[in-house]
Amino acid sequence: MMQFPPTEWTRVVEPSLREAIQNELPARYWKPIYCYLRRKGYSNEEAKDITQDFFTEIILDRGLFKNVERSKGKFRTLLLTALEHYVISFARFQKRKKRYPGPTVMLDEQTIVPDQSLTNPEDAFDYGWASQLLENVLNSLKIECDRDDLSTHWEVFNAKVLKPIIENTKPPSLEEICKKFNVTNNNKASNMIVTVKRRFRRLLEHHVRTFVESEAEVAREISRLIDVFSRNRAVGP
């Protein structure tokens, strides 16, 4: 039987693991929180500031998870609920001149947010979560390909599969791919793509397992990811 990695809930309720997961939360959840705030009507800079304050004040300073009990719901549901409460009372926090000290949340200036047609903040949160998860998977995939001397495999996969999706353009032909990356023939290029796709699927399942607690939930969560991306496209802020 496959051994599951520690899930977010496991790490939150286990005192010896809690500090590590708290320190990882900004990297895992800044994008969904940012997307939620943008759909609440906050500007780019306001959303970044509120995201920073939420992590430092609610997650770290107040220790949101110190006394939390294990829930059957998703961990990100707890986080979204805390965020909703925080936004409701934000006017009071705005009056504070002194910010709590804490780790800086690294927010990319080109933060990706959902299409303007996605007006529901909760849906925007889901999109941000899915987008961040996919970004983490692709980063891991590239690192793994470089490590295993499959850099050309990655470049072929990126050119044929990823870039056309991201840029909403027509994929280049295999002939063009072979010429550009000095691959001997179409079959070899096709096999390279299949190899990277298999690694992508494995890494995706591995990352998803940190959010769920059973193999059946892995398939459901991946289906949700596909549904989220099928309903939205990424655009600049």
C-alpha positions in Angstrom: 0.0 0.0 0.0 1.3 3.5 -0.9 2.4 5.5 2.1 0.8 8.9 2.2 2.9 11.9 3.1 1.8 13.9 6.2 -1.3 15.9 5.2 -1.9 19.5 6.1 -4.4 18.5 8.8 -1.9 16.0 10.3 0.8 18.6 10.5 -1.5 21.2 12.0 -2.8 19.0 14.8 0.6 17.5 15.6 2.6 19.9 17.8 6.0 18.7 16.6 5.0 19.4 12.9 3.0 22.6 13.4 5.8 25.1 13.3 7.0 23.8 10.0 3.6 23.9 8.3 3.0 27.4 9.6 6.2 28.6 8.0 5.2 27.0 4.7 1.7 28.4 4.5 2.6 31.7 2.9 4.2 30.0 0.0 1.4 27.5 -0.3 -1.6 29.9 0.0 -0.6 33.5 -0.8 -2.0 33.2 -4.3 -5.5 32.0 -3.4 -5.7 34.6 -0.7 -4.5 37.3 -3.0 -7.0 36.2 -5.7 -9.9 36.2 -3.1 -9.0 39.7 -2.0 -8.8 41.1 -5.6 -12.3 39.7 -6.2 -13.4 41.5 -3.0 -12.5 44.7 -4.8 -9.1 45.5 -3.3 -6.4 46.9 -5.5 -3.1 45.0 -6.3 -1.2 46.7 -3.5 -4.0 46.6 -1.0 -4.4 42.8 -1.6 -0.7 42.3 -1.1 -0.7 44.3 2.2 -3.8 42.4 3.5 -2.3 39.1 2.5 0.8 39.9 4.5 -1.1 41.1 7.5 -3.4 38.0 7.4 -0.4 35.6 7.6 1.5 37.5 10.2 -1.4 38.5 12.5 -3.8 35.6 12.2 -1.6 32.6 11.3 1.6 33.4 13.2 0.9 35.9 15.9 -2.5 34.6 17.0 -1.6 31.0 16.4 -4.8 30.1 14.5 -4.0 26.4 14.6 -2.8 25.9 18.2 -6.2 24.8 19.5 -7.8 23.7 16.3 -9.5 20.2 16.3 -9.3 17.8 13.4 -12.1 18.4 10.9 -13.6 16.3 8.2 -13.6 19.3 5.9 -10.7 20.5 3.8 -7.9 22.3 5.5 -8.2 25.2 3.0 -11.9 25.6 4.1 -10.7 26.5 7.6 -8.2 28.9 6.1 -10.9 30.5 3.9 -13.2 30.9 6.8 -10.5 32.6 8.9 -9.8 34.9 5.9 -13.5 35.8 5.5 -13.7 36.8 9.2 -10.4 38.8 8.9 -11.7 40.8 5.9 -15.0 41.6 7.7 -13.0 43.2 10.5 -10.3 44.7 8.4 -11.4 48.3 8.9 -10.4 48.0 12.5 -7.0 46.6 11.6 -6.4 49.3 9.0 -6.3 51.9 11.8 -3.2 50.2 13.3 -0.1 52.0 12.5 2.3 49.4 13.7 2.5 46.2 11.8 3.2 42.9 13.5 6.8 41.6 12.7 6.8 38.5 10.7 8.2 36.8 7.6 7.6 38.6 4.3 5.2 37.0 1.9 6.9 37.0 -1.5 4.3 38.3 -3.9 5.2 38.3 -7.6 4.6 41.6 -9.2 3.0 39.7 -12.1 0.7 37.8 -9.8 -1.8 35.7 -11.9 -5.4 36.2 -11.1 -8.6 34.7 -12.6 -10.4 36.1 -15.5 -12.6 39.1 -14.8 -15.7 37.1 -15.4 -14.9 35.1 -12.2 -16.6 37.5 -9.8 -17.2 35.2 -6.8 -14.3 35.6 -4.3 -14.6 32.0 -3.1 -14.2 30.8 -6.6 -11.2 33.1 -7.0 -9.7 31.5 -3.9 -10.1 28.1 -5.4 -8.5 29.2 -8.6 -5.6 30.7 -6.8 -5.1 27.5 -4.8 -5.2 25.4 -8.0 -2.9 27.8 -9.8 -0.3 27.7 -7.0 -0.5 23.9 -6.8 0.1 23.6 -10.5 3.0 26.0 -10.3 4.6 24.0 -7.5 4.2 20.8 -9.5 5.8 22.3 -12.6 8.7 23.7 -10.6 9.3 20.2 -9.1 9.0 18.6 -12.6 11.6 20.9 -14.1 14.0 20.3 -11.2 13.6 16.6 -11.5 14.1 16.6 -15.3 17.3 18.7 -14.9 18.5 16.3 -12.2 17.9 13.2 -14.3 19.6 14.7 -17.5 16.2 15.1 -19.1 16.5 18.9 -19.8 15.7 18.4 -23.5 12.7 16.4 -22.6 11.5 19.3 -20.4 12.1 21.8 -23.2 10.2 19.7 -25.7 7.3 19.2 -23.3 7.3 22.9 -22.4 7.3 24.0 -26.1 4.7 21.4 -27.3 2.3 21.3 -24.3 2.8 24.0 -21.6 3.5 27.2 -23.6 0.5 26.7 -26.0 -1.8 26.3 -23.0 -0.3 29.2 -21.1 -0.2 31.5 -24.1 -3.4 30.2 -25.7 -1.6 29.6 -29.0 -1.5 26.8 -31.5 1.1 24.1 -30.6 4.1 23.7 -32.9 4.3 20.6 -35.0 6.6 17.7 -34.0 8.7 18.6 -37.1 9.2 22.1 -35.7 10.0 20.7 -32.3 12.6 18.3 -33.7 14.3 21.0 -35.6 14.4 23.4 -32.8 15.7 21.0 -30.2 17.8 18.8 -32.4 15.7 15.7 -31.8 16.3 12.9 -34.4 12.7 12.1 -35.3 9.0 12.7 -34.5 8.6 9.4 -32.6 11.5 10.2 -30.3 10.0 13.7 -29.6 6.6 12.1 -28.9 8.2 9.6 -26.5 10.0 12.4 -24.7 6.7 14.2 -24.2 5.0 11.0 -22.9 7.9 10.5 -20.4 7.5 14.0 -19.0 3.7 13.7 -18.9 4.1 10.5 -16.8 6.4 12.3 -14.4 4.0 15.3 -14.3 1.1 13.0 -13.3 3.2 11.3 -10.6 4.3 14.6 -9.1 0.8 16.0 -9.3 -0.6 13.1 -7.4 2.2 13.4 -4.8 1.4 17.1 -4.2 -2.3 16.5 -4.1 -1.8 13.8 -1.4 -0.6 16.5 1.0 -4.1 18.0 0.9 -6.2 14.8 1.2 -6.2 11.6 3.3 -7.2 8.8 1.0 -6.4 7.6 -2.5 -10.0 8.1 -3.6 -9.8 11.7 -2.6 -6.7 12.1 -4.9 -8.7 11.4 -8.0 -11.6 13.7 -6.8 -9.2 16.6 -6.1 -7.5 16.2 -9.5 -10.9 16.3 -11.1 -11.6 19.5 -9.2 -8.4 21.0 -10.4 -9.3 20.2 -14.0 -12.8 21.7 -13.5 -11.3 24.9 -12.0 -9.0 25.4 -14.9 -11.6 24.5 -17.5 -13.8 27.3 -16.2 -11.1 30.0 -16.0 -8.1 31.4 -17.8 -5.2 33.3 -16.3 -4.7 37.0 -16.9 -2.5 39.7 -15.4 -3.7 41.8 -12.4 
